[in-house]
Amino acid sequence: MRVVCIGECMVELRSLGAEHFARSYAGDAYNTAVYLKRSLPDADVQFLTATGDDAMSRAMRESWRVQGIDDTLAFTIGGASPGLYLIETDAFGERCFQYWRSHSAARHWLAMLLKHGEKAVWGADIVYLSGISLAILKPEERTRAIELMRGLRSRVEHVAFDPNVRLALWDTPQTAAKVTSSALSLCDIALPSTDDLRELFGINEPAEQLTHVQQMGVDEVAITLGAGGCIVGNGALRLQLPGPKIANVIDTSGAGDAFNGAYLARRLLGDSPADAAQAGLNLAARVVTHAGAIVPASISHPSDASRNLT
């Protein structure tokens, strides 16, 4: 099994007090890669991005290797450096971010892929990317990225997409909706949140959101509803799953990425979308009880991760 996750990894600084910070590495597509690998250890999980050649980039790559992530498709740009963000959380675990990413090497992932050849990702069982993977590109590059997605549909088994809306990265909300709609229409598996779809399309009801996405041509959709669980659609089948009871939410960072990683891992194992969604909810419920987008493996590792591939 081979999975290619496309996007950005940044240096994460988390406040430990007035003058102390913890450093780690995170980013939505990278987080999904880590949680997918933990959920399916036998899979070859590759991270397609671009980094610099500085000490911070080298340390970042080493952390990927520790997580079991293959960096063969992580291209190096001389003189470049990674993006950085500071994260703080309130008493309810909700996040506040400050970003320094305008010159992030990851913004050049598409140019580097095209330079080295698209064939590098052909044959993958899943290619996964997010709205952030597209938003960080130059406006004129996004059309080429959509063309890439269209071409991949006949070259890989599945294209999975999470809109993960961050309007601050887009020129206008209208541009975000247009590009995201194009990406959704070209994916096999859509993994949006209800908040994403509300922001993009002004639709509030999850059932109506599901209908809207499926009408774009996406057969398989899993919409996360925060504490409310998720709603899954697969063809004519629809099912809403409640969220697990969580006694103490510490940090919601990475919850959606954990859901995506577990969901895709279970689908690769041959599980139904409903069973995959339940595994995603269970993993996300563990992740939010600890600080950071990527929690220690002992916390996130599913109890049934030893299942054999089918």
N, C-alpha and C positions, 0 to 999 in steps of 0.2 A: 504494500500500500504506500502510495506517495501523495503527499499533500504539499501544495505550494501556497503559502500565505504572503500576500503582497501588501506592503505599507511602510509604516514609520516606527522606529523605536527611538525613544528619547531618554535623556538623563532625567530621572525623577528625583527631586529633592523634597523630602517630607519633613515638616517642622516637628521638632521634638521639644520645643521650648522657644524662648525668646531669641536665643542665639545659637541653637544647635539644630542640625539637620542630618537626616539619614539619606544616603545616596543609593539609588537602585536604577533599574532600567525598565521602561515600560512603553507601551503604545498599543492601540487597540488590536491591530492585526498581529503584532508580536505576542500580546497576551493570549490571544486565541490560539496561536501556534503552540505556546507553552501548555495551555490547558488541554489541547487536543493531544499533544504528545504524552502528557501524564495519563490521559484517559485511554490511550491506545499506544503503549510503549513500543510495540513492534513496527509502528508506522515510520516511514521516512518523512519527517516534517522539515521542509525547507522554508527559509525566510528570504523573500526577494525584496531587497531594498538597496540603498546606497549609504555608505558611511565615509567618513574621512579617514586619514591615515595618522591621526594624532593619538596621543596616549589615551584620551577618553574613549575614542572609537575602538582602540585595541582592547581596552578593558571591557567595553560593551560586548564585543565579539566573544571574548572569553566567557562572559556570563551566559551567552547563548549556548556555547558548547557545554557548559556545566548543566544547562537545562536539556541537553540532548537535541538542540536545534541545529540543523545543517545550514552552514552559512555559505555554501557554494554559490548561491545566487545573490549574495550580498556583495555588490560591486563596490570597489574602493575608488574614491576620488581624491587625488593628491591635493593637500592644502585645505580640504574641507573639514567640517566638524559636525557633530550631532546637535539636534535641538535640545532644549532644556525646559523643564517646567517645575514650578513650585506648587505643591498641593497642601491644602489645609482642609480640615473637616469640622463641621459644627457638631453640636450635641446629639444630633439625629443621624450622624454618619454621612450627611450630604456634603458634597465636595465643592471647594472653591479653588480655581486654578489661575495661575499666572504663567504665561508662555513666553519663551524666547526661541522662536523656531523659524524666523523669516529666512535665515541662511542655512537651514538644515540640509545636510547632504541628501537626506531621504527624498527631498523634493525632486531629485533627478533620477528616481528609480526607473521611470519610463524611458528616458533618453538612454540610460545605460543598458536597459534590456534591449531596446531596438538596436543599439550599437553592437551588442554581442549576439543578437539573433533571438527571435521569438521561439525558435525551436527548443530553447532551453527549458521551457515549461510544458512542451507537448508530452502527451502520454500520462499526465498526472491524473490520479483518481479524483482529486478535487483541487480546483484553484479558488482561493478565497481572497476577497478584498472588501474594502469598506468605502463608505462615502468620504472618509478622511483620506484614504489612499488616492482618491480622485481630487479632492479639494486642495491638497497641497501642491498639485501640479499647476503649471502656468495655464491660464485660460485657454490658450490655443492648443495646449497639449491634451486637454480633456477629450476633445473629439477623437484624437488618435487613440486614447485609452479605451474609449467606447468601441472603436473599430477593433482594437485588440480583443476585447471581450467577445465581440461578434465572431471573430475568427477562431477563438478558443473553443467555441461550442462544438465544433467538429473535430477538435484536436485533443480534448480532454473529456473525461467521463462526466464531470459536473462542474459548473461554475456556481459558487455560493457568494452571496452579497449581503452585507449589513449596511444600511444607509448611514447609521451613526451620525446624525446631523449635528454639525457644529457650524452654525450660521456665520460666526465670526471669520471662518476660513473662506467663505464664499463672497463673490462680488455683491450679489443681491440674493434675497430669498427666492426670487424667481429663477435665477440661474441654478441655485441649489435644487429646486424642484425639477427643472428641466433635465439637468444632467443625471440626477438620481432616478428620474423616471426612465430615462434611456437605459441606465444600468440595470434597473429592476426588470425591464422587458427582455434583457439578454441573459438573465441568470436562471438556473434550474432550481435553486434553493434560496429563498429570501428570508432573512433573519432580522427584521426591523423591530424596534420598540414601538409601543403605542404612542409615545411622545414624539418619536421621529415622524410618524405618519400624520400626527396632528399638526406638527410644525410645517411639514411639506405641503400637505393637501387640505388642511383645515377640516379634516374628518375626525370626529371625537369618539364615535362608537366603535369599539374593536371589531365587532362583526361586520360593520360597514367598511372598516379599514381592510379587513381580510378580503372582502369582495372586490374592493378597488384594486388591490395588488394582484389578485388572481385574474382580474380582467385585463391586466397588462400582459398576461401570457405566462405568469409564473404558476406552476402547478403546485409546488410545495412551499408553504409559508408557515413560519412559526413567529408569532408576534408576542414579545414579552410585555407583561403588564405590571412590572414592578412587583410590589408585594401581592398583587392580585393573581400572580401566576403567569399563564400564557394561553393563547388560543392558537390552535394548530389547524391548518387546512391542507389536505392532500387530495386533489381532485374534488370529488363530491363530498368527501368525508370532512367533518368539522367537529372539533372537540375542544372544550375549555378545561384546563387543568388548574386547580387552585395552587397558590404558592405555599411552600412549607412554612410551618410556624417557626419564627426566629425569635429567640428570647432577647438577644442583645445585639443590635446592629451597630457595628463599630465604623465601618467604612464601605460605601457602595462602589468604590473604585474597582473596575475589572469584573463586576458581576455579570454584565451582559457578554463580555468576552469569554468568561468561564462557561456561561450557558452555551455560547456558540461552539466552543471547543468540545464540550461534552456531547452536544447534539450531533455535530459532524462525525465525531468518533463513533458514536452509536449507529449512525446511519451507515458508516463504512462497515460496521460489524453485521449489518443486515437487519437491525432493529427497525421497528415501525417508527414513523414520525412521532406518534404519541409517546412511545417508550423513550425515544431519543429526547423529547422535550422534558419528560419527567427526570431523566438523568441530568439534563441541563439545569433544571430548577434545583435539584438536590445539590449539585456542585456549587451553583451560585449562592445557595443558602449557607454553605460552609464558608465561602470566600468573604461574605460581608461581615462575618463575625471576627475578622482580623484586619489589621491595618495594611494598606498597600494593595496595588492592583494585582500583584503576583504574590500569593501567600506561600508559606513553606509547603513543600511537597507532602509532608506528613498530614497536613490539614486538608489539602485538596484532593489527594489521591483516592479515587473511588474504591470501595471495598471489593468490587468485582472486576478490577482492572486486569486480572489474570485471565480473563476470557480469551479464547483462541479466536483468531480471525476466521471468518467464514467466506 
